[in-house]
Amino acid sequence: MLLNIHPMVVATVTLTATPNSGYEFVNWTSGTTTVSTNATYSFTANASASYVANFQAANPTTFAVTTTDRKST
């Protein structure tokens, strides 16, 4: 989720990221900088800025595959 903020006045802004089912919140970034690892992030907005809420799959499924070499007769 990309959020662009263009404040008209200096104000406190609170962003809250809520993941969809099967995902978990990772962090908030602005450009390449991590600004918070909390899903709720508050800051004073006094200039235009862009923030991205980053998510990842929760509990990714891992599979183990075993093969058997069978010779035909």
GIWODA-V109351 format. One record per backbone hydrogen bond with DSSP energy under -0.5 kcal/mol. CO is the residue of the C=O (numbers start at 0). NH is the residue of the N-H. Records with the same first field share a line. If there is no record, write none. Layout:
BEGIN
CO->NH, NH
END
This chain:
BEGIN
0->52
2->50
4->48
10->44
12->42
14->40
16->18
19->22
21->57
23->55
26->53
27->34, 35
28->51
29->32
32->29, 34
35->27
38->16, 40
40->14
42->12, 44
43->45
44->10
48->4
50->2
51->28, 53
53->25, 26
55->23
67->69
68->70
END
